[in-house]
């Protein structure tokens, strides 16, 4: 079920049947050949397929996340960091106010990886009557082996074989295959490799390796590979949702934590 497709009259019944996804992604350049909303299309598709396996309410796409590293290209929507956190916190409060007390954040954009872990931690800043879960991508052992075997490229991660395959499966009309470079543009430049080898991080690390926002090679991509990848991700997400639905301990521990905090100031 999609939140934005429900009528107000049936919304309460939908709440009784499901928990909620809050899907995070962004609008950014994806090489020369994929749409700016690639992460949105992929994340939405995975969530919709997972919700078909395990009843859930899928919240409308949340694009106001961390993507400052792509602001040097047209089409990027980069929100100020403090506003990003405040918006996400406000949205979660509103989801909970509407009766969905288990909120599952499904991240579809690599630039959000650190953001969502920080957001999960700051849930301990003040008492709340809901729990935020971060659902990382998981596969069954069988799916993981099959997925690994189908990829032809060894460097991937942004507009490469995986994401191009997924968009070919979801919206093939948006893939500009003729624009895919065949000159190795998607390989990392290694301009900060000495620091990276020493586990030293800087904000400009992605730009240092991939200034054109392309990592990998989309040429070997196929819709069949994309469809299998999407289904495998959906199966893993559905399994996580079932575990979250059954979970009572997290809320109990969260309440216990805030109870002790209140007693001890």
C-alpha positions in Angstrom: 0.0 0.0 0.0 1.2 3.5 -0.9 0.5 6.2 1.6 -0.2 8.7 -1.1 -2.7 6.4 -2.9 -4.9 5.7 0.1 -8.1 7.6 0.8 -8.6 9.2 4.2 -11.5 6.8 4.9 -9.4 3.6 4.5 -6.1 5.0 6.0 -6.9 3.9 9.6 -7.6 0.3 8.4 -4.3 0.3 6.5 -2.5 1.4 9.7 -3.9 -1.7 11.4 -2.4 -4.0 8.8 1.0 -2.6 8.4 4.1 -0.6 9.6 5.5 2.2 7.6 8.4 2.7 5.3 10.1 6.1 5.1 12.1 5.9 1.9 15.3 8.1 1.7 17.0 8.9 -1.6 17.9 12.0 -3.5 17.9 13.8 -6.8 21.4 13.8 -8.3 23.4 13.1 -11.5 23.9 9.5 -12.4 26.5 9.5 -15.1 25.6 10.5 -18.6 22.9 7.9 -19.2 20.6 7.5 -16.2 17.9 9.9 -14.8 18.5 12.2 -11.9 15.9 10.3 -9.9 17.6 6.9 -10.4 17.8 6.3 -6.6 14.2 7.2 -6.2 13.0 4.8 -8.9 15.1 1.9 -7.5 14.2 2.5 -3.9 10.5 2.9 -4.7 10.5 -0.3 -6.7 12.2 -2.3 -4.0 9.8 -1.0 -1.3 6.7 -1.6 -3.5 7.8 -5.2 -4.2 8.6 -5.8 -0.6 5.2 -4.4 0.5 3.6 -6.9 -1.9 5.3 -9.7 0.1 4.8 -8.2 3.6 1.9 -5.7 4.0 3.3 -2.3 4.7 2.5 1.4 4.1 5.1 2.9 1.8 5.5 6.6 2.5 5.9 9.0 -0.4 9.5 9.5 -1.7 11.6 11.6 0.7 14.2 13.4 -1.5 15.5 16.0 0.9 18.6 14.1 2.1 22.4 14.4 2.0 23.7 15.0 -1.5 26.1 18.0 -1.1 28.8 16.1 -3.1 26.7 16.5 -6.3 25.9 20.2 -6.1 28.6 21.0 -8.8 26.2 19.4 -11.4 22.9 20.8 -12.7 19.8 19.0 -11.3 21.0 18.3 -7.8 18.8 19.3 -4.8 21.1 19.8 -1.9 19.4 20.7 1.4 21.3 22.4 4.3 22.5 19.8 6.8 20.5 21.0 9.8 17.3 21.3 7.8 17.8 17.8 6.5 17.8 16.4 10.0 14.9 18.6 11.2 12.7 17.6 8.2 13.4 13.9 8.7 12.6 14.1 12.4 9.4 16.1 11.7 8.3 13.5 9.1 8.9 10.6 11.5 6.9 12.4 14.2 4.0 12.9 11.8 4.1 9.3 10.6 3.9 8.2 14.2 1.1 10.7 14.9 -0.9 9.0 12.2 -0.7 5.7 14.1 2.4 4.0 12.6 4.7 3.5 15.5 7.3 1.4 13.8 9.0 3.4 11.1 11.5 1.6 8.8 14.0 3.8 7.0 15.0 2.3 3.7 18.0 4.1 2.2 18.4 4.2 -1.6 21.3 6.6 -1.8 24.9 5.9 -0.7 25.5 9.5 0.4 22.9 8.9 3.2 24.8 6.0 4.8 26.4 8.0 7.6 23.3 10.3 7.9 20.9 7.5 8.7 23.2 5.9 11.4 23.5 9.3 13.0 19.7 9.8 12.8 19.1 6.4 14.4 21.4 7.4 17.3 19.8 10.8 17.9 16.5 9.0 18.5 17.8 8.9 22.1 17.8 12.7 22.4 14.2 12.9 23.7 11.3 10.5 24.6 9.0 9.3 21.8 6.2 6.8 21.4 7.6 5.3 18.2 10.7 3.4 17.1 12.8 4.2 14.0 14.5 1.2 12.4 17.2 1.3 9.7 16.7 -1.6 7.3 20.0 -2.3 5.6 20.1 -4.4 2.4 20.1 -8.1 3.1 19.9 -11.2 0.8 19.4 -14.8 1.4 22.5 -16.9 0.8 21.0 -18.3 -2.4 20.1 -14.8 -3.7 23.5 -13.4 -2.7 25.4 -16.1 -4.7 23.2 -15.7 -7.8 23.4 -11.9 -7.7 27.2 -12.0 -7.4 27.4 -14.4 -10.3 25.4 -12.3 -12.7 27.5 -9.2 -12.6 30.2 -8.9 -15.3 32.0 -5.8 -13.9 34.2 -5.6 -10.8 33.9 -1.9 -10.2 30.4 -0.6 -9.6 28.5 1.7 -7.3 26.9 4.6 -9.2 25.2 4.4 -12.6 27.1 1.2 -13.3 25.9 -2.2 -14.2 23.6 -2.6 -11.2 21.8 0.7 -11.3 21.6 0.7 -15.1 20.1 -2.9 -15.0 17.5 -1.8 -12.5 16.4 1.3 -14.5 16.3 -0.9 -17.6 13.8 -3.1 -15.7 11.8 -0.2 -14.2 11.9 2.6 -16.8 13.8 1.5 -19.9 12.6 4.6 -21.7 14.8 6.8 -19.4 18.1 5.0 -20.1 20.2 6.8 -22.7 22.4 3.8 -23.7 24.1 5.7 -26.5 25.5 8.1 -23.9 27.4 5.5 -21.9 31.2 6.1 -22.2 33.4 3.2 -23.2 36.7 4.9 -22.1 36.9 3.8 -18.5 35.4 7.0 -17.2 33.7 5.1 -14.4 37.0 3.9 -12.8 38.2 5.7 -9.7 40.9 8.3 -10.3 42.6 7.6 -6.9 43.5 11.2 -6.3 43.3 10.8 -2.5 44.4 7.1 -2.5 47.2 7.6 0.0 44.7 9.1 2.6 42.1 6.4 1.8 44.6 3.6 2.3 45.2 5.0 5.8 41.4 5.2 6.5 41.5 9.0 6.5 38.2 10.5 5.4 37.5 13.9 3.9 34.2 15.3 2.6 35.6 15.6 -1.0 36.6 11.9 -1.2 33.8 11.0 -3.7 34.6 13.9 -6.0 38.3 13.0 -5.9 37.5 9.5 -7.4 34.4 10.2 -9.4 34.0 13.9 -10.5 31.5 13.0 -13.2 29.3 11.0 -10.8 29.9 7.7 -12.6 31.4 4.6 -11.0 31.4 1.4 -12.9 30.3 0.5 -16.4 26.7 0.4 -17.5 27.3 -1.3 -20.9 26.8 -4.9 -19.7 23.5 -4.1 -18.0 20.3 -5.9 -18.9 16.7 -5.6 -17.7 16.8 -9.3 -16.7 19.7 -8.7 -14.3 17.9 -5.6 -12.9 14.7 -7.5 -12.3 16.4 -10.3 -10.4 18.4 -7.8 -8.3 15.2 -5.9 -7.4 13.3 -9.0 -6.5 16.2 -10.3 -4.3 16.4 -6.9 -2.5 12.6 -7.0 -2.0 12.7 -10.5 -0.5 15.4 -9.4 1.9 13.5 -6.3 2.9 10.3 -8.2 3.4 12.2 -10.6 5.8 13.4 -7.5 7.7 9.9 -6.1 7.9 8.6 -9.4 9.4 11.2 -9.3 12.1 10.4 -5.6 12.9 6.7 -6.4 13.1 7.5 -9.1 15.6 9.9 -7.0 17.6 8.7 -5.8 21.0 12.0 -5.6 22.8 13.3 -2.4 21.1 10.4 -0.3 22.3 10.6 -1.8 25.8 14.3 -1.0 26.0 13.8 2.5 24.6 11.1 3.2 27.2 13.4 1.8 29.9 16.2 4.1 28.8 14.1 7.2 28.9 12.6 6.2 32.3 16.1 6.0 33.8 17.1 9.2 32.1 14.1 11.0 33.6 14.8 9.7 37.1 18.5 10.7 37.0 18.1 14.0 35.2 
